[in-house]
Amino acid sequence: MAAHVLRTAPRRRIRLDEHLPVDHRLSTFYRIGAGLMGLVLLAFGILGLVDRVGFFDTQGDKVSGLSTNGALSVISICAGLLLFVGMVIGGNVASTINMVLGVLFILSGFLNLALLDTDQNFLAFRIPNVLFSFVVGVMLMFFGMYGRVGSALPHDNPYWRSRHPEQAEREQRVKAGAELRAKALAQGPAPTRSGSAPAPAPLGDGRSDR
């Protein structure tokens, strides 16, 4: 008996830009969010470096009502540049970068809140910085999760379709069938072929001709 070799199908690798077309309207939304937040962080970081504050100076310096030092300025510039990269690429990459940085900013707010007024406050955080970190984190998560995460996504959403492929395929078949029926009704009844038997004459009233 010949031996049969069972081969398992190769696992399909998931790409960040797999479920969202580049020209989709959600991609524009992700790009705008990444660009706006990146511009804010980049401006804050550059203004902090202009003052030439010590890199790990725990006292910091004021920039637009926020405390900063060299380390915080460099981190802000790097985060802003990363958001600009997401803005240029767009699609799921921009969405993912927004979400990841949003979570990091919120975690940073909690962490630095615990380090206030301690010698480990190397980013010179103050209460306004903590609030700013929370606001930026929430905004980035909103720009990244919009149209991608939720229980009430429309069924034409590419993320919903990728998570419910069988139901999406059924709905697509039903929609295609409805379109074909509507098209057939719009065209009217099919014309009779030439050479076919004539239609029967209408029946009389039952009285014979005299």
Stockholm file with secondary structure:
# STOCKHOLM 1.0

chainA/1-210         MAAHVLRTAPRRRIRLDEHLPVDHRLSTFYRIGAGLMGLVLLAFGILGLVDRVGFFDTQGDKVSGLSTNGALSVISICAGLLLFVGMVIGGNVASTINMVLGVLFILSGFLNLALLDTDQNFLAFRIPNVLFSFVVGVMLMFFGMYGRVGSALPHDNPYWRSRHPEQAEREQRVKAGAELRAKALAQGPAPTRSGSAPAPAPLGDGRSDR
#=GR chainA/1-210 SS CCCCCCCCCCCCCCCTTSSSCTTSHHHHHHHHHHHHHHHHHHHHHHHHHHTTCCTTCSSCEEETTEEECHHHHHHHHHHHHHHHHHHHHCHHHHHHHHHHHHHHHHHHHHHHHHTTTSTTCTTCCCHHHHHHHHHHHHHHHHHHHTTTSCSSCCTTCHHHHHHCHHHHHHHHHHHHHHHHHHHHHHHCSCCCCTTCCCCCCCCCCSCCCC
#=GC SS_cons         CCCCCCCCCCCCCCCTTSSSCTTSHHHHHHHHHHHHHHHHHHHHHHHHHHTTCCTTCSSCEEETTEEECHHHHHHHHHHHHHHHHHHHHCHHHHHHHHHHHHHHHHHHHHHHHHTTTSTTCTTCCCHHHHHHHHHHHHHHHHHHHTTTSCSSCCTTCHHHHHHCHHHHHHHHHHHHHHHHHHHHHHHCSCCCCTTCCCCCCCCCCSCCCC
//
